[in-house]
Amino acid sequence: MPRTTRATPARLRAVLDASVPAARDEAGRHEYDGRPQDLSETGVRRALSGMAAAARQDRARPDLPDHRAPTHDPLDPLEQWPARDREAWLRTYSRYQLLNIAVHEVAPGHLAHRRSMRHVRSEVRRSLHSYATSEGWAHYCEEMALETGFGDGDPRHTVAVARDGLLRLTRLACVIGLHTGELTHEQAAARFEADAHTPPALAAQQATRCLLDPQAGDYARGKFAILDLRDQARQRWGQGFTLTRFHTALLGLGAPPLGLLPALLGADRR
């Protein structure tokens, strides 16, 4: 957002709402899983309602409509922060950062993935999912969208994707450091400030998250696993490799543990 405009949750939501059509068009343009996506306005707004320092949306059960999925809006707790910390955090959301959030949370990221999972044949695969695979897919989509031309080559969008990548890499490093005793909480917070360019209040929050939730490192771990698998598929399938074919095979598995993803290389015979 322009530096002359005071960042507020309402303004951030307005900019994010405006970013959704571009993200939806991106998913449709590439037909990333070979099937048109029914990304309803209700579902999109539910996905976006969790946008903030710890955006999240709980999945609806496969047998329930999207609007029954409970959501959590962590913008409200931000009001409890000191004004200076709140302002610093809200200003980390540029227009391009919000566009990247739309890719991650809506399409072709989480919301589209969850819609796709409704078509998986196995009831077990429709009902159970791996956090690392789910977050890895959404994080992978940020980089994949950039690779396929999303953002029209604007360096500001490229920087936004890189900044979110740095945040996820720093989480992985701090999860490992904190849980092996190599880092203290204070050292982890300092690393978020230095490596991920996060303001102090958020850096401390991120360090606490890594301490309490080791899965915070799964975004980067999952993305790298999918990128490695994509390289293997490109090598094995040769001229038959396309992103649509790879994504169709990947999402056809649902969201199983990362160790089971290589099964798609043998399951996809087209």
N, C-alpha and C positions, 0 to 999 in steps of 0.2 A: 504494500500500500504506500502511497506517497508520504514522504516524511512530514508534509504539512498537514496531514490528516491524522487525527487522533484515532488510534486503533481501539476498537471496542468489540465485544463478542458479536453484537448485532451487525456491525459493518463487516466483520470477518465472515459471518454466515452469508451475508448478501453477496460478497465477492465469490465465495465458494459455490453458492447456488448458480451464479453466472458461469462458473467453470464446468458445471456438470454436462451441458450439451456437447462441449468439445470432447470430453472424455468418453461420452456415449458414442459420439460419431467415430472416434478412434477405434473403439471396440468393433463397431459395425463395419468400418472400412476394411479391417483386416480379417474379419470373420475368424477370429483367433481360435475358436474351437469348432469351426465348421457348422455352427448352428446359430440361427438368429436368436438374440437374447431379448427376453421380455423384461426390460428394466423399468418397472412401473414407477410413476412419480412418487407413490407412497413408499415403495422400497428405497428409492434413491434418497428421499428426505429422511427416512429412518437411518440409513447408513451415515448420512451427513450429520445427524443430530449428535453423534459422538465425537465430533471434531474438536480437538483441543490438545492439551499437553499429553493426554493418554486416551486418544480416540479409541472407541471400541463399540462393537455391536454384537449382541448375542444372537446366535442363529435360531431361526424358527425350526421346529422339528420338521422333517421332510413331509409329514402329513398335514401340516398346518400352513395357512397362507402367510405371506411375508409380514402382514401388518400385526401378527400376533407375536412377533419376535420382540422381547424386551430390550430396551436400549438404555444407555447411561450417558448423561450429559455432564462431563467434567468441567464445563465452563463455569458452572455455579460455584464450585469450591475456589475458583480463582478469585472470586470476590472477597475471600478471606485473606488473601495475600496482602502485604503492604503495597500501597499504591505504586511505589517506585518499581518493585519487583514485577507487579502485574503489568505495568506499562512496558517494561523491558521484554517480557515474554511475548505479549501480544504483538509487539513490533517485529518479532522474528518471522511473522507470517507475511511474506510478500505475496503479491498477486500470483507469482510463479510458483511459490511454495504451495499455495492453495490449489493451484492447478494440478500439482503433483499429488496432493492429498486426494483430489477427486479421482485420479487414476488409481491410486492405492485402495481407496475405500469403496469406489463405485464400479468403474469399468475401465479396463478389463480385470480389476482386482477383486476385492472381497465379495461385493454384491453379485457380480457376474459369476464368480466361482460358486457361490452358494446356490444361485439359480441353476447352474450347470449340474451341480451335485444332485438335484432333484431327478435327473434323467439317468443317473447311474443305476445299472441293473440290480446290483446287490443291495438288499436292505441294510446289511451291516455297513457297507461302504457309504450308503446314504446317511446313516445315523451317526457314525463315528468319524472323527477326523483328527489328524495330527496338527498340533499348533505350529510346529516347524514347517510343515508343508503348506499350511494355509497362509501363514505370514510370509513364508519364503516366496510363494506364488505372487502375493500382492506386491512385495518388494521387488521381485523380478520384473513385474509388469512396468514399474517405473522406468527401469533401464531399457526394457524391451521397447516400450513406447518411444523413448528417445531415439533408439537405434532405427526405428522405422519411420522417423520423420516427425513425430509429434512435437509440437513446439516451434515448428517451422525454422529450425536452426537458430532460434533466438538464444544467445549465450546466457541470458538471465535464466531461462528455463533449464539450461544445462547446469548452471551453478546450483539451482534449486535441487535438482536431482542429486548432484554430487554432495550437497550439504546433508540431505537426508541419508545418503549412503554413509557419510562420515559418522552421523549419529548412530546408525545401526552397527557399524564396525566398532565404534567406541563402546557400545553396550556389550558386544561380544567380548572385547578385550577386558572390560571391567568385570563381567560375570566370571571369566576365568581367573582374573587376578584376585577378586574378592573371595572366591570360594576355594582358592588354593592358598590363601593367606599371604599372597604376594602384594596385595594392595589393601590399605585401610580405606574406610569410607571417605575420609578427607582427601586421600590421594586419588580415589576414583572420581570424586567431584571435580578436583583440579584437572584431571585428564579430560573430562567433558568440556570444561571451559577452554582448555588449550587445543584439543584435537577436534572437537565438534562445534566449537564457537557458540556454546550455549551460555545464556546469562546465569549468574551465580545461583539464583533461587531454583531455576530449572536444573542446573548441574547437580545440586544437592538432591533434588527429587529423583533425578535419573540414577544417581549412585544408590539411593535407597531402594529403588525399584530393582536394580541389578542384584542387590544384597538379598532382598526378600523373594525375588522371582527370577530364578536362573533361566527361565524361558525367554527372558528379554533378549538373550543373545541369539534366539532362533531365527530372527528376521534375516540376518546376514548369513547364518549357517544354511538356512533353507534356500536362499537365493543362490548361493554358490553351488549347492548341490544340484539345483535345476540347471544352472549354466553349464556345469560339468556334464550333466546328462544330455543337454542339448548338443554339446560338442561330440559326445559319443554317438548320438543319433545321426548327426550330420556325416560323421565318418562312416557309419555302418550303412546308412541309406543312400549315400552318394547323391546322384542327380535326383533321386526320389524324395530328397529332404525338402520340406517347406515348413515354415512356421506354423501354418494351419494344421498340417499333418502332425507335427510334434505336439502342439497344444491340444489337439483332439485326443491323441493317445494319452497324454499326461492327465488331462481333466477327466478322461474316461475312467481313470482309476479312483476318482473321488479325491480324498486327501489323506492317503495312508501314510504311515511312518516313512521317513526319508529312505530308509534301507530297502523299502519295497518298490520304490519308484523305478529302478532299472528293469522291472518286469515289463514295462511298456515297450522296451526294445525288442523283446521276444513276442509280445502279444500283438503288436501292430505288424501285420503281414501285407498290407496293401502295396 
